[in-house]
Amino acid sequence: MNSIPEFDVTEIELGSLAEILESNPKAVYYSAEPVHYVSGVKNDAIGSMRLKASDIRRLINEGTRDKFWRDGKKIDAPLEVICLSQNSTNMFETFQREVRVKESLARQAKRTRQQAIAELRGVDNDMRALLQKFNVTEDTVSRDLEDNQRKLSKILKEYNGKIGRYMDPLKRDPLVHAFAEHSPEDLKHSLDVLNIAAAIYLLGNHTIGTPPEEVDEGMKHLTLASFLHDTADSYIRRSRLNQSQLKAISPAKDLIIPRRMFLSKEGNYINEMTPEALEAIEHHHTPRSGRVVIYPGKESGVDGERVAFITNDSFRVVGERGKYSAVQQKLMEGVSRFYGQLNGGELDRICAVENDLHQPILLAELWVSSVSSLQAVSVLDKVTKRSGFLARPEYVEALKEIADKNYSLG
């Protein structure tokens, strides 16, 4: 077996492994070798999947063990595994290590597939297809992303040839796979927001006249940020914070949790995460007119640092007779108020949001969260009235065009 960089591979008896997985819910084990089903079972292989006690019990059980085969080993032989975070309670470090493991296993999986296919000459097509589907999570994410590519292509007919280029990298990204595995219930919402945010961004920048190379670069960051935008909410649901702690962290959760998840202790971005994508995740609830966030104090019930976030495009100069000059003037007045509060001691500091990538995500989440036609009409009315303040007018117009052409609000 080829070694997997950064991680120690050990062998554990199947009975011992099943007991560990049943008795210790914090234990995280991945199979470092493929164990394949040979019957028409929904899943295709244990190899590289996060192991469950039920997986191992089926390997041990006399009634089910004949449904598996292992390459060159007896079915009850010790299993080569990668163990993660057995005693760790830090979910951020756990997540980062699991992303790196998936990155390594993705390479391992590809080699295993190639080897298996090479050895399968003369074997029937069903078995070959079974072994090609090596990673269940990868297959699920890829299929769902392809569905959204088709939806997006219908919305953006003029961009049909480019959608694959924007979406395909996500299918191979271990960061996306790790999030999808940790938060499967969020997968549909994440993909829906990705779908609408990408359409808003492309249509809006077409109106603005942004150079194609800048649009392509922006889409690289936007697609990843859109998929991972609700990271903070997903992990708060799994936390053990009490009500007072939740109340304290809630206003600043998007500015605290993603940064801890996607940056290493050394300050390096993990996997495919970028500064632009992280900023968009952090600020997908920040309107263009800016907002003040109160970071929780060290002591419960004590206010912490007060920070105003303002968008760089609030400073965009527009002529007096420009189409959006009134909006621009009010944005500048808002910025002036923030600086007045800073000088008056009401704020601790002011930070700029460098890019506008968060704005399509903000609008997309508002739209996707509409649960009825009536609520959708209300959302459109809200964003129209706040056009230029909630997000750039071009993005608001893009959302209205998408809604008008693709949704029935009657």
matplotlib code that plots the C-alpha trace (Angstrom):
import matplotlib.pyplot as plt

x = [0.0, 1.3, 2.0, -0.3, 1.7, 1.2, -0.8, 0.2, -1.6, -2.1, -3.8, -6.6, -8.5, -12.1, -13.6, -11.6, -12.3, -16.1, -15.9, -14.0, -16.5, -19.4, -18.0, -16.3, -18.3, -15.3, -13.2, -12.8, -11.4, -11.0, -10.3, -6.9, -7.7, -10.7, -13.2, -15.8, -19.4, -20.0, -23.8, -26.4, -26.1, -26.6, -23.0, -20.2, -17.1, -15.8, -12.4, -11.6, -15.0, -15.3, -16.0, -19.1, -19.5, -22.2, -19.7, -17.3, -20.1, -21.2, -17.6, -17.6, -21.1, -21.2, -24.4, -23.0, -19.3, -19.7, -21.0, -17.5, -14.1, -10.7, -7.8, -5.4, -6.6, -9.0, -12.2, -11.6, -8.0, -7.1, -8.0, -5.6, -7.0, -6.2, -7.2, -8.1, -8.9, -9.8, -9.3, -9.6, -12.5, -11.4, -13.8, -11.8, -8.6, -10.6, -12.2, -8.8, -7.2, -10.1, -9.8, -6.1, -6.9, -9.5, -7.0, -4.5, -7.2, -8.4, -5.0, -5.0, -8.5, -7.5, -4.6, -6.8, -9.4, -6.9, -5.3, -8.7, -9.9, -6.6, -7.1, -10.8, -10.3, -12.9, -14.9, -18.5, -19.5, -21.5, -18.5, -16.3, -18.9, -19.1, -15.3, -15.2, -17.5, -14.9, -16.0, -19.7, -19.4, -17.4, -20.1, -23.0, -21.4, -20.4, -23.9, -25.6, -23.2, -24.0, -27.7, -27.0, -24.8, -27.8, -30.1, -27.6, -27.1, -30.9, -30.8, -27.7, -28.0, -25.3, -22.8, -23.6, -20.0, -18.5, -20.6, -18.6, -15.4, -16.7, -18.3, -16.0, -13.2, -15.7, -16.3, -12.7, -12.2, -11.6, -12.8, -16.2, -16.4, -15.5, -18.2, -20.8, -20.0, -20.2, -23.3, -25.3, -28.6, -27.1, -26.1, -29.3, -29.4, -25.7, -26.1, -29.3, -27.4, -24.5, -26.7, -28.5, -25.4, -23.4, -26.2, -26.4, -22.7, -22.4, -25.4, -24.5, -20.9, -22.1, -24.2, -21.3, -18.9, -16.3, -13.5, -13.9, -10.6, -11.8, -15.2, -13.4, -11.2, -14.2, -16.2, -13.4, -13.7, -17.5, -18.4, -16.4, -17.7, -21.3, -21.1, -19.5, -21.4, -23.3, -20.3, -20.8, -24.5, -23.7, -21.1, -23.0, -25.7, -23.1, -21.6, -22.3, -22.7, -25.4, -28.0, -26.0, -22.9, -25.0, -26.5, -23.0, -21.4, -24.3, -23.7, -20.0, -20.3, -19.5, -16.4, -15.1, -15.9, -14.9, -11.6, -10.8, -11.9, -10.2, -6.9, -4.3, -2.6, 0.2, -2.2, -2.2, -5.4, -6.3, -6.7, -8.4, -9.7, -8.7, -8.7, -11.4, -13.6, -13.2, -14.1, -17.3, -18.2, -17.6, -19.6, -22.5, -24.8, -23.1, -25.2, -23.4, -24.3, -22.1, -22.8, -21.5, -20.6, -20.0, -17.5, -18.3, -16.3, -14.1, -16.5, -20.1, -22.5, -19.8, -19.7, -16.5, -15.0, -17.3, -16.2, -17.8, -17.5, -17.9, -17.6, -14.9, -17.4, -19.2, -16.5, -17.1, -17.3, -20.4, -21.1, -23.9, -26.1, -25.2, -28.0, -27.1, -25.7, -28.4, -27.6, -23.9, -24.3, -26.2, -23.6, -20.9, -23.0, -23.2, -19.4, -19.0, -21.3, -19.1, -16.0, -17.9, -18.7, -15.1, -13.9, -16.6, -15.4, -18.5, -16.5, -13.2, -12.2, -13.4, -12.6, -13.1, -14.7, -12.3, -14.5, -18.2, -18.4, -20.5, -23.3, -24.6, -24.5, -26.5, -29.2, -29.2, -29.7, -32.6, -34.2, -33.5, -34.9, -38.3, -40.7, -43.7, -44.5, -45.9, -42.6, -40.6, -42.6, -41.9, -38.1, -38.0, -39.9, -37.4, -34.3, -35.8, -36.5, -33.0, -31.3, -27.8, -27.8, -28.3, -26.2, -25.1, -28.0, -26.7, -26.9, -30.4, -31.5, -29.9, -31.9, -35.1, -34.3, -33.7, -36.9, -39.0, -37.7, -37.4, -40.0, -43.7, -44.7, -48.4]
y = [0.0, 3.5, 5.7, 8.6, 11.8, 13.4, 10.5, 7.3, 4.2, 1.5, -2.0, -2.7, -6.0, -5.7, -6.6, -4.0, -1.3, -2.0, -1.6, 1.7, 3.1, 2.1, 3.2, 6.4, 8.8, 11.2, 8.6, 9.4, 6.6, 6.4, 3.2, 3.4, 0.5, -0.2, -2.8, -3.4, -4.5, -7.2, -7.2, -4.6, -2.5, 1.2, 2.1, 0.9, 0.7, 1.3, 2.4, 6.0, 6.6, 7.7, 4.4, 3.6, 0.8, -0.7, -1.0, -3.1, -5.2, -6.2, -7.2, -9.4, -10.8, -14.2, -13.4, -10.3, -10.9, -12.7, -9.4, -7.9, -8.5, -7.2, -6.9, -9.8, -10.2, -12.4, -10.6, -10.8, -9.6, -6.5, -3.3, -0.5, 2.7, 6.4, 7.6, 11.2, 13.2, 10.3, 12.4, 15.9, 18.2, 21.0, 20.7, 23.3, 21.3, 18.1, 19.6, 20.9, 17.5, 15.7, 18.1, 17.2, 13.4, 13.7, 15.5, 12.6, 10.0, 11.6, 10.9, 7.4, 6.7, 7.7, 5.3, 2.6, 3.1, 3.1, -0.1, -1.8, -0.9, -2.2, -5.5, -5.8, -6.7, -9.4, -8.7, -7.6, -4.0, -3.9, -4.8, -2.3, 0.5, -0.6, -0.1, 3.2, 4.7, 4.8, 7.7, 8.0, 11.6, 12.6, 11.0, 12.7, 16.2, 15.8, 14.7, 17.5, 20.1, 18.8, 19.3, 22.9, 23.4, 22.5, 24.9, 27.7, 27.1, 27.6, 30.8, 32.0, 30.8, 33.1, 31.6, 27.9, 27.2, 28.6, 27.2, 23.9, 25.7, 27.6, 24.6, 21.6, 22.5, 22.2, 18.5, 17.7, 20.0, 18.0, 21.1, 20.9, 17.2, 17.5, 20.2, 18.1, 15.1, 17.1, 18.9, 16.8, 18.5, 21.8, 20.5, 21.5, 25.0, 25.5, 24.5, 26.6, 29.7, 28.9, 28.6, 32.0, 33.9, 32.8, 33.9, 37.3, 37.8, 36.9, 39.0, 41.9, 42.1, 41.8, 45.0, 46.7, 45.8, 44.0, 42.6, 38.8, 37.9, 39.7, 37.9, 34.5, 35.3, 36.5, 33.4, 31.1, 32.7, 33.2, 29.6, 28.3, 31.0, 30.4, 26.7, 27.3, 30.5, 28.9, 27.3, 29.1, 28.1, 24.5, 24.2, 26.2, 23.5, 20.9, 22.9, 22.7, 26.4, 27.4, 30.0, 32.9, 31.9, 31.6, 35.0, 36.5, 34.9, 35.2, 38.7, 37.9, 34.2, 34.6, 36.6, 34.2, 30.6, 30.5, 32.1, 29.4, 26.7, 27.8, 29.2, 27.1, 28.2, 29.5, 31.7, 29.7, 29.1, 25.4, 23.6, 25.8, 28.5, 32.1, 35.5, 36.6, 33.6, 33.8, 37.5, 36.8, 34.1, 36.4, 39.2, 37.5, 39.3, 42.7, 45.2, 47.6, 50.4, 48.7, 47.3, 47.4, 44.1, 43.7, 41.0, 39.1, 40.1, 37.7, 37.7, 36.6, 39.5, 42.0, 43.8, 43.3, 45.2, 47.3, 47.2, 48.9, 47.1, 49.3, 48.2, 49.6, 50.3, 52.8, 55.2, 54.9, 58.4, 59.0, 62.3, 64.5, 63.5, 59.9, 57.3, 56.3, 59.6, 59.9, 56.4, 57.1, 60.4, 58.5, 55.8, 58.4, 60.1, 56.7, 56.2, 59.7, 58.7, 55.7, 57.8, 60.3, 57.4, 56.3, 59.7, 60.0, 56.7, 54.8, 52.4, 50.7, 50.5, 50.5, 47.8, 47.8, 44.9, 44.8, 43.0, 42.9, 39.1, 38.8, 40.9, 38.2, 35.7, 38.0, 38.5, 34.8, 33.7, 36.1, 34.7, 31.0, 31.4, 32.4, 29.6, 30.8, 33.0, 35.7, 35.8, 35.8, 38.9, 40.5, 39.8, 41.3, 44.4, 44.7, 44.4, 46.8, 49.5, 49.1, 48.8, 50.3, 50.0, 46.2, 45.5, 47.2, 48.1, 46.0, 42.9, 43.7, 44.1, 40.8, 39.1, 40.7, 39.5, 35.9, 35.9, 37.3, 34.8, 31.7, 31.8, 32.0, 34.5, 34.7]
z = [0.0, -0.8, 2.2, 2.9, 3.7, 7.1, 8.6, 10.3, 9.1, 11.7, 11.8, 14.2, 14.7, 13.5, 16.8, 18.7, 16.1, 16.3, 20.1, 19.8, 17.4, 19.5, 22.9, 21.9, 19.8, 19.6, 17.7, 14.0, 11.9, 8.1, 6.3, 4.6, 2.3, 0.1, 1.3, -1.5, -1.5, -4.0, -4.0, -5.0, -1.8, -2.0, -0.9, -3.0, -0.8, 2.7, 1.4, 2.4, 4.1, 7.7, 9.4, 11.5, 13.9, 11.7, 8.8, 10.9, 12.4, 8.9, 8.2, 11.3, 11.0, 9.3, 7.5, 5.8, 5.5, 2.2, 0.6, 0.9, -0.6, 0.2, -2.1, -1.3, 2.3, 4.3, 5.0, 8.8, 8.7, 10.7, 8.9, 8.0, 9.3, 9.9, 13.3, 13.9, 17.0, 19.2, 22.3, 20.8, 21.7, 19.3, 16.4, 14.3, 14.5, 13.8, 10.7, 9.4, 9.8, 8.2, 5.2, 4.9, 5.2, 2.4, 0.3, 0.7, 0.3, -2.9, -4.4, -2.9, -4.2, -7.7, -7.7, -6.3, -9.0, -11.8, -10.4, -10.0, -13.5, -15.0, -13.2, -14.3, -17.9, -18.7, -15.6, -16.2, -16.6, -13.4, -11.2, -13.0, -12.4, -8.8, -8.2, -10.1, -7.5, -4.8, -2.5, -1.7, -0.5, -3.7, -5.9, -4.0, -4.1, -7.8, -8.8, -6.9, -8.3, -11.8, -11.2, -10.2, -13.2, -15.4, -13.4, -13.6, -17.3, -17.9, -16.0, -17.8, -21.3, -22.6, -20.1, -20.8, -21.9, -18.8, -16.0, -15.9, -15.6, -12.5, -10.8, -11.7, -9.2, -6.3, -7.2, -6.4, -3.4, -0.1, 1.8, 0.1, 0.7, 4.4, 4.9, 3.0, 5.1, 8.4, 7.4, 4.9, 6.0, 4.7, 1.3, -0.6, 0.9, 0.2, -3.4, -3.9, -2.6, -4.8, -7.8, -7.3, -6.0, -9.1, -11.4, -9.6, -9.8, -13.5, -14.6, -12.4, -13.6, -17.2, -16.6, -14.9, -17.7, -15.6, -17.6, -18.2, -16.5, -13.3, -13.5, -13.8, -10.8, -8.8, -9.6, -8.3, -4.9, -5.0, -5.7, -2.8, -0.4, -1.5, -0.8, 2.6, 3.6, 6.5, 8.1, 11.4, 11.7, 10.9, 13.6, 16.3, 16.0, 16.9, 19.7, 23.5, 24.0, 26.5, 25.7, 27.2, 25.2, 22.0, 22.6, 23.1, 20.1, 17.7, 16.3, 15.5, 14.7, 11.0, 11.9, 14.5, 13.5, 9.7, 10.5, 13.1, 10.7, 7.5, 8.9, 10.6, 13.8, 11.7, 9.8, 6.5, 4.5, 4.4, 1.1, -1.5, 0.8, -0.2, 1.5, -0.9, -0.2, 3.5, 3.5, 1.5, 4.1, 7.0, 5.5, 3.8, 6.3, 5.9, 3.8, 1.5, 3.9, 6.6, 10.0, 13.6, 15.2, 18.9, 19.6, 22.9, 25.9, 27.9, 30.8, 30.3, 29.9, 29.3, 25.9, 24.0, 21.1, 18.8, 15.2, 12.2, 8.8, 5.7, 2.1, -0.1, -2.9, -0.5, -1.5, -5.2, -6.7, -8.8, -10.6, -9.4, -12.3, -12.2, -12.0, -8.5, -7.2, -4.4, -3.1, -3.3, -1.3, 1.5, 1.6, 2.0, 4.8, 6.5, 6.3, 7.8, 10.7, 11.4, 11.6, 13.9, 16.2, 16.2, 17.1, 19.8, 21.4, 20.5, 18.2, 18.8, 15.2, 11.6, 9.1, 5.3, 3.4, 0.4, -2.2, -3.1, -3.4, -0.2, -1.7, -4.2, -1.4, 0.9, -1.8, -2.7, 0.9, 1.3, -1.8, -1.2, 2.4, 1.0, 1.9, -0.2, -3.2, -0.8, 1.1, -2.1, -3.3, 0.1, -0.3, -3.8, -2.5, 0.4, -1.7, -4.3, -1.8, -0.4, -3.8, -3.4, 0.4, 0.8, -2.3, -5.5, -7.7, -10.5, -8.3, -7.1, -10.7, -11.5, -8.8, -10.0, -13.6, -12.3, -10.3, -13.2, -15.8, -13.7, -10.9, -10.8, -8.0, -8.8]

ax = plt.figure().add_subplot(projection="3d")
ax.plot(x, y, z, "-o")
ax.set_aspect("equal")
plt.show()
